[in-house]
Amino acid sequence: MSTLLAHGSPTTVISDAELRTLVAEALRKLGTKRRVLAIPPDITRLNSRSGPMLGAVEGLYGPNLVDILPALGTHVPMTPEQIARMYPGVPASKFRVHDWRNDVKTIGEVDAAFVSTATEGVWSKPWPAQLNNLIWSGGHDLILSLGQVVPHEVMGMANGVKNLFVGCGGKLGIDASHFIGAAYGMERMMGRADTPVRRILNEALVRFCEHLPFVFLLTVVGKARPGEANDHGLVTRGIYIGSGFDCFEQAARLSLEVNFELLDEAPKKVVCFLDPEEFHSTWLGNKAIYRTRMAIADGGELVVLAPGVKQFGEDPGIDALIRKHGYRTTPQIMAAIQADPALAGSLSAAAHLIHGSSEGRFRVTYCPGRLTRAETEGVGYGWGDLAAMTRRYDPAQLTDGWNDVAGERVFYVSNPALGLWAHRSRFGL
């Protein structure tokens, strides 16, 4: 089996009802299944359309959908309220919690020679492939991985094998994959489907997981055009279902058309809004930096309106490391890794610190709702008063793209998780 369904284009509009129908029709081709595991995203991927997809899975398999394991990665577990909000109608009793530090198994290693070749010599150590124990030994006859394909700072494009080895992986594998991406350079990867990290994870899937019955359900979601029926300004442009890599590659090609905006002018001022329901930490909210950094002009400024941000890391240990070291330049973080065994032992945190730095090229002004000025400036960002900045750059008045704010030319992004923005010169065009 390879691709069961490939449906989408930059102008396609798929309603939630149609999405449920397409998912059910595709999965029926697999025949009867008695023990199904679903791996959907958590609340940080609220706009992925995984809600209707998981609803279709529940409707099709009913009691045979025995386990639901959100791909948390390093994130905090979903609350009952979040489950009800994102997955209405799906029994909360079926949801399990992924523990990336304890509840995993190392299923094999991708050898150092392969890793070195894949990373062009950036990393020359074996990569440990780790999976949640429920995935590896749960005895399921179908494992469904659900999510959205969209540009991503670690993988180049999110989803596919990322949902498994990062979303449901362990500390060793997550640390190494994140650091490989940071060391290789996220600006060399974002928006690309074929990247060093993905090559390694794909190899792990082929080498160690051929006996596991994985099927991927992948959406592409984009901004609605005038006149299109939409959900809060968003529409589903594509749905791709299958095993192997082909359905991911098709989804990635569409995502690049739908989610990537190439600018002829580099903005001096970018303003990003972080939905408080989705973003409550800089670990998540720094997508405002990752996804716009290739657009911002040298010497420019990024203003992040972050009413829900109350912490730095999702994980308490990582939060402490962020507070200790801050978002500094790559050379500074590399030096800190050598000096601090705790940071050297948490390379995903080190990678995140590199990702969250402007490398001194532009200013970052964070306007958090629940972090103090001292906390914000302590990690290397400028601080802005949320109320004052929201009055000046009112999300209710701004539109995505270019705006004039009292004579100031501003580029506005209402949700940085949904796309990638770059100036032509920085994307090699």
Secondary structure by P-SEA (a helix, b strand, c coil): cccccccccccccccaaaaaaaaaaaaaaaccccbbbbbbbcccccccaaaaaaaaaaaaccccccbbbccccccccccaaaaaacccccccccbbbbbccccccccccccaaaaaaaacccccbbbbbbbccccccccccbbbbbbcccccccccccccccccccccccaaaaaaaaaaaaaacccccccccccaaaaaaaaaaaccccccbbbbbbbbbbbbcccccccccccccbbbbbcccaaaaaaaaaaaaccbbbbcccccbbbbbbcccccccccccaaaaaaccccccccbbbbbbccccccccccaaaaaaaaacccccaaaaaaaaaccaaaaacaaaaaaaaaacccccbbbbbbcccccaaaaaaaccccccaaaaaaacccccccccccccccbbbbbbcccccbbbbccccccc
